[in-house]
Amino acid sequence: MINQQKKTIIFDFGNILINLDYPKCFAAFKEVLGVDFSSGLPDKTKQSLFRYEKGEISTEAFLWQLQQFNPEAEIRDIIAAWNAILGVLPLSRFEMMDTLRNNYNIVMLSNINEMHEQKIEKRVKAELGIDDFRTRFFDRVFYSHHIGHRKPEPSCYAYV
């Protein structure tokens, strides 16, 4: 719960608490789908990604759209390629949140989707031994696919 007496710091998840590994993700997609996304996503795919991050389309619909680049690709391989962007989870960053929480309200606001949320939850527990990171380190957590808004849309900040 937010303490009205404390100042609030809002953090993102990607490249703040977890390193994002774009080259690894792009290489995985090139291998699985035969498409090089390193210079950018096609407009249709980008729009689907934004809709997915806002929770407007299901994981299944998003995966199906990606699979259209290579209909022979296995869904599990597409999921692995999608999650390849999720790099190192340094424990020191979570410890910093713990320290900051003594003096500040700590809020997370992140453009995140269902697949990444599930993968991160599993990895934080498996790699860091933390199964309650949302309540342990944050006073509030806002994931774009839960709130229906994504950064940098003004409605996202207004919602928070």
C-alpha positions as CSV (number, residue, x, y, z in Angstrom):
1,M,0.0,0.0,0.0
2,I,1.2,3.5,-0.9
3,N,2.3,5.6,2.1
4,Q,1.2,9.2,1.4
5,Q,4.0,10.5,3.6
6,K,6.8,9.0,1.4
7,K,7.9,10.1,-2.0
8,T,7.3,7.6,-4.8
9,I,9.8,6.2,-7.3
10,I,8.5,4.4,-10.4
11,F,10.8,1.8,-12.0
12,D,10.6,-0.1,-15.2
13,F,11.4,-3.8,-15.3
14,G,13.3,-4.2,-18.6
15,N,16.9,-3.1,-18.4
16,I,16.3,-2.0,-14.8
17,L,15.7,-5.2,-12.9
18,I,16.4,-7.6,-15.7
19,N,18.8,-7.1,-18.6
20,L,17.3,-7.3,-22.0
21,D,19.2,-9.3,-24.6
22,Y,18.0,-8.1,-28.0
23,P,20.7,-9.7,-30.1
24,K,20.0,-13.1,-28.5
25,C,16.3,-12.7,-29.2
26,F,16.8,-11.6,-32.8
27,A,19.2,-14.5,-33.4
28,A,16.6,-16.9,-32.0
29,F,13.8,-15.5,-34.2
30,K,16.1,-15.7,-37.3
31,E,16.7,-19.4,-36.5
32,V,13.1,-20.3,-35.7
33,L,11.2,-18.1,-38.1
34,G,13.8,-17.3,-40.7
35,V,13.2,-13.6,-40.2
36,D,15.7,-10.9,-39.2
37,F,14.0,-8.5,-36.8
38,S,17.2,-6.7,-35.8
39,S,16.4,-3.7,-38.0
40,G,12.9,-3.5,-36.8
41,L,9.6,-5.3,-36.8
42,P,7.2,-5.1,-39.7
43,D,4.4,-2.7,-39.0
44,K,1.7,-5.4,-38.7
45,T,3.9,-7.3,-36.2
46,K,4.6,-4.2,-34.3
47,Q,0.9,-3.3,-34.0
48,S,0.2,-6.9,-32.8
49,L,3.0,-6.6,-30.2
50,F,1.5,-3.3,-28.9
51,R,-1.9,-4.8,-28.7
52,Y,-0.5,-7.9,-27.0
53,E,1.3,-5.7,-24.5
54,K,-2.0,-4.0,-23.7
55,G,-3.8,-7.3,-23.2
56,E,-6.0,-6.6,-26.3
57,I,-5.1,-10.0,-28.0
58,S,-4.4,-13.3,-26.4
59,T,-1.1,-15.1,-26.2
60,E,-2.4,-17.7,-28.7
61,A,-3.4,-15.0,-31.2
62,F,0.0,-13.3,-30.9
63,L,1.9,-16.6,-31.3
64,W,-0.2,-17.5,-34.3
65,Q,0.7,-14.1,-36.0
66,L,4.4,-14.8,-35.4
67,Q,4.0,-18.4,-36.7
68,Q,2.8,-17.0,-40.0
69,F,6.4,-16.1,-40.8
70,N,7.2,-19.8,-40.8
71,P,4.1,-22.1,-40.5
72,E,6.4,-25.0,-39.9
73,A,7.8,-23.5,-36.7
74,E,6.8,-25.1,-33.4
75,I,5.0,-22.9,-30.9
76,R,7.3,-23.9,-28.1
77,D,10.3,-22.7,-30.2
78,I,8.6,-19.4,-30.9
79,I,7.9,-19.0,-27.2
80,A,11.6,-19.8,-26.4
81,A,12.7,-17.2,-29.0
82,W,10.3,-14.6,-27.6
83,N,11.6,-15.2,-24.1
84,A,15.2,-15.1,-25.3
85,I,15.2,-11.4,-24.7
86,L,15.0,-11.9,-21.0
87,G,18.6,-11.8,-19.9
88,V,20.4,-11.7,-16.6
89,L,18.5,-11.1,-13.3
90,P,21.0,-9.5,-11.0
91,L,20.1,-10.0,-7.3
92,S,21.8,-6.8,-6.4
93,R,19.0,-4.8,-8.2
94,F,16.3,-6.5,-6.2
95,E,18.3,-5.8,-3.0
96,M,18.5,-2.1,-4.1
97,M,14.7,-2.1,-4.3
98,D,14.5,-3.5,-0.8
99,T,16.8,-0.8,0.6
100,L,14.9,2.0,-1.2
101,R,11.6,0.7,0.0
102,N,12.6,1.8,3.6
103,N,12.3,5.5,2.5
104,Y,10.2,5.5,-0.6
105,N,7.1,4.0,-2.1
106,I,8.4,1.8,-4.9
107,V,6.2,1.2,-7.9
108,M,6.9,-0.8,-11.1
109,L,5.4,0.3,-14.4
110,S,6.4,-1.9,-17.3
111,N,5.4,-2.7,-20.8
112,I,5.2,-6.4,-20.3
113,N,3.1,-9.2,-21.8
114,E,1.7,-12.5,-20.4
115,M,4.5,-14.7,-21.7
116,H,7.2,-12.5,-20.2
117,E,5.4,-12.2,-17.0
118,Q,5.1,-15.9,-16.6
119,K,8.8,-16.5,-17.5
120,I,10.0,-13.8,-15.2
121,E,8.0,-15.2,-12.3
122,K,9.5,-18.6,-12.8
123,R,13.1,-17.3,-13.2
124,V,13.0,-15.0,-10.2
125,K,11.9,-18.0,-8.1
126,A,14.3,-20.5,-9.6
127,E,17.4,-18.3,-9.9
128,L,17.0,-15.9,-7.0
129,G,14.9,-18.0,-4.6
130,I,12.3,-15.2,-4.4
131,D,8.6,-16.2,-4.9
132,D,7.0,-13.0,-3.7
133,F,9.0,-10.3,-5.5
134,R,6.0,-8.2,-6.4
135,T,4.9,-7.7,-2.8
136,R,8.3,-7.9,-1.2
137,F,10.0,-5.2,-3.3
138,F,7.1,-3.1,-4.6
139,D,4.2,-1.2,-3.1
140,R,2.4,-1.4,-6.5
141,V,3.0,-3.1,-9.8
142,F,1.5,-2.0,-13.1
143,Y,2.0,-4.3,-16.0
144,S,0.7,-3.0,-19.3
145,H,-1.2,-6.1,-20.3
146,H,-3.1,-5.9,-17.0
147,I,-3.9,-2.2,-17.1
148,G,-4.7,-1.9,-20.8
149,H,-2.2,0.9,-21.4
150,R,1.5,1.0,-22.4
151,K,4.2,3.5,-22.2
152,P,4.7,6.1,-23.6
153,E,1.0,6.7,-24.0
154,P,-0.2,9.5,-21.8
155,S,-3.1,7.3,-20.7
156,C,-0.6,4.9,-19.1
157,Y,0.8,7.5,-16.8
158,A,-2.6,8.9,-16.1
159,Y,-3.8,5.4,-15.0
160,V,-0.9,5.0,-12.6
